[in-house]
Amino acid sequence: MIDPNKLFQLEGGQKRRKLALSFGALERDIAGIAEKGTEYNFSSMPRAEYTKKLVEIVLKDPKLPSSAAKELNELLVAEPFDERRVCNCARNHLLAIIGTFPAEWDLVIAPHALPEENGVIRKRDFYPGTAVYAEDLRSPFNVGSVFRTAEAMGLEKVYISPNCTDPSQTKAIRSGMGCIETMGYERKSLDELPEDLPVFVLETGGTPINEFKFPDKGIVIIGSEELGVSPQALKRASYGRVSIPMKGLKASLNVGVAFGILVQAWVDYLNKNK
């Protein structure tokens, strides 16, 4: 951490870069994931006071838009004072002035531990016998998104194909927000999926989602970003094919978004037919 008085002495571009780095370090410290050597260590003032002093420096920047200044001023006087939100807001405004767009690697996301209560891991609440099979997904962001949606909506399991991107990749872990660790997964071929559960696919050319009769238990197969589900998967899906009606010219959805729409419809069906 750099002394605020020293930051005042720096010139425009250098000052902005140092401030942006300082806010990033503060965000990590607040989240409890500070890198070694970057922990907050100013014994002369509380971290919140230090954060406010850095924001005051940003507010004096002649290139700071008035709308950004208004937002920062409102955050400074808000009760309770949200240190992390202030740091994130100031850092993003600085990046905009510098001309650097925020990127995925700029995200400060604390690791999500397994939920615990009195030292005991809480059991997940889910719909028994429900699962998703991710076939050959390439994007780690999409893989993480599938886990996050599956956990949030209450599916019991996640299966991934032999050629699916590894969920342990850093980008998958980031987008999964702790759900990969919470749910776990099994890597299986189509032939290794449970024989006692109905299998259906999410793919174009099927029954509209609002007309599809979802199974009480089953596995939904979602296909790769480029090719959709494979011919082998279509053959394996003896329960049927469900599609999301679209009106756009492209008629195309990200696989993670499409899966979210599908699971919401499936869960609505399960809740109505308890």
N, C-alpha and C positions, 0 to 999 in steps of 0.2 A: 504494500500500500504506500502511496506517495503522499507526502505532506501537502495539504491543501494550499499552504502558503507558497510552496514551490510551483504548484500548478498555475497559480496566478501569474507567475513570472514567465511562463512559456508563451510562445507565439501561437497564432491561430491554428494552423494545421497540426502542429506537433501537440498542442494543448488538447485538441479534439481527440486525437488518437489515444493519448494517455488517459483522458477521461473515459473514453469508451472501454478501454482495457480495464480501468479501475472499476467501472460499474459492472463489467462482466465478472471480475474477481469477487466483488461484493455480493453479487447474486449467488455465486457458488458458495460463498461463506454462509450466507443466510439460509441456503438450502441444505447446508451441512455436508457439502461435497467439495470444499475448498481444496485445490491442489497444494501439495506440500510446498511451503515457502510463501504461499499467497494468503494465508489466514489473516484475519483482521488482528492487528497487533498494536494499535494505538491505545496505550493505557491512559493517555491524557484526556480522552473523550469517548463516550459511548459510540457504538457503531452507527446508531440512528442519527446522532448529531453529525458525525463525519459524513454520512450520506447526504444530509441536508446541505452541508457546506459545499460538497461537490456540485449539487444541483444548483446552488446559488451562482457558482461559476458558470454553469451552462446557461443560466438565465441572462448572463451578461454578454453572451455571444451575439454579435451584431447580425449574424446570419440565421439566428433561430427565428422561425416563423412565429407570428403573433399567436396563432392557434396552438402551437406547441408550447409556447410560454404560458398560455392560459391553462393548458392541461397540467403542466408541471406545478404551477402555482396552486392549483386546486388540490393536487396530490400532497403538496407540502403542508397544507393546513388541515387536511382531512383527519378525522379521529375515528378509529385509531390510525396511527401512521403506518402505512403499508410499505415497509422498506423495499421489499422485493419488486413490487409493482412500480415504485418510483424509479428504481435502478433500471428496470427493463424499459420503461418509457423513455428515460433520459438517454439510455444507450441507443435505442432505435432512432431517436431524433438526431443524435450525433452522427450515426451511420448515414442517415439521409443527407445531412449537410456535407459530409465527407464525400458522398457519392457512391457509397457501398451499400448495396441492398442486403438486408438480413438474409442469411442462408441457413440451411438445416444445421450446419455445424456450429452456428452461433447459438443454437437453442441451449438453454440451461435447464435441464430436466433432472430432478433428483431421482435416484433409484427408488423404486417402490418395493418395499419389503412385503413379505407375506403378511396378511392381516393377522394380528394376534390379540388375544384378550386374556389377561392374567397369565401370560406366558404360554397359552395354548392356542394353536392355530384354529381359527374359526372354520367351520364347515361351510362350503359354498351351497347356496340355494340354487338348484337347477331343475330343469325338466328331464327326468330320467329317460335314458334311451335316445336322446337327441344329440346329433353330432354333425360336424362339417368335415368334408374331405377336400383339402386344397390341392388341386392337381397341377403340378408344374408351375406354380407362381414364381416369377423371377424377381419381382421387386421386393426387397426386404421391408419397405414401407407398407406395402400391401399385406405382406405376411403378418406384420405386427398389428395392422388394422383389423385383420380377420380375427386374431386372438382377442383383441380388445372388445370387438363387437360380440363375439361368441360368449365371452365372460360376462359382459354387461347384460346381455339379453337372456342368459341362463341356459345356454347349451351345455350339455354334460361334457362332451369331448371334442378334441380337435385331432384329426388325422391329416397327415401330409404325405404326398407321394414321394417316391424315391428321388425324383428330380426337382423337388420343390426346394427353393432357397432355404438355407438353414436358419431356423428361428433364433439361433444364438448370435447371429450377426448384430453388430452394434446398432445399425439403423433399424433393424426389426425390434430390438429391445427398446429403443427409444420410442418408436411409434406404438409399441405394445403396452407401454405405461404400466409395467408390472404384471400384466395378464398372462404373458408367456410363462413366467415363473409360477404364477398361481395355478394355471390350468395344466401345464405340461402338455405333452403331445406324444403321439405314436406315429412313426414313419412306417407306412404300409403300402404294398402294391394294391391295385384294385382287387386282385384275387384274394388278398388277405383280409379284406373288410369282413366284418361279422355277417354271417349268412342269415342270422335270425332277424335282421332289421331291414325294413324297406329302404330302397335306395332310389333317390330321384336327383335330377340335375337342374341347375339354373342355366338356361340357355335360350337363345332366340328360337322361334318356330314352335313353341310349346303352348300349353294352356295358359291363358292370362292369369296373372297372380290372384286377381279378385274372384276367379272362378275355380281355381285349383283346390281340390280337397286334400289338404295336408294330412300326413299320417300322424298318429298320436306319438309314435316313436319312429325314428328313421335317421338316415344320413343324407345330407344334401351335398352334391358334388359341385364345386365351382372350378371353372377352368382357367387356363393361363391368360395373361393379358393380351397376347397376340393371336392365339389360335382358338381360344375358348376350350370347351371340354373335348376330349379326344373321342374318336369313334368307339374305342374300347369302353370308355366311360358311359357313352350313350347306350351301349349294349348292356352294360352292367346295371344301368338304372331302370330296372324292370317296373318300378312304381310309376315312372312317368317323367315328363319334362314340363317345367314351369317357366313362364316368361314374364318380363316386366313390360307392359305396353308403353311405347314412347312416341312422341309426336315430332321431336326435333328432326332437323335435316340430317344430322349425323346419327341420331338414334343410337348413341353409344354412352355407356356408363363405365366409370372406373370399377374394377372388380370389387374393391372394398366397399364402395357406395352401394353397388348392386346387391352385395351380400347383406348389407345392413337393411335394405328395403325388404329383402326376402325374409330375413329372420323376424323382423317386426310383424310381417303378415303371418308367419308361422306361429309366433307367440300369441298373437291376437286370436288365432284359430284355437290354440290349445286352451287359452283362458276361457273362451266362450263355450268350450265343449268339455269342461271338467266334469 
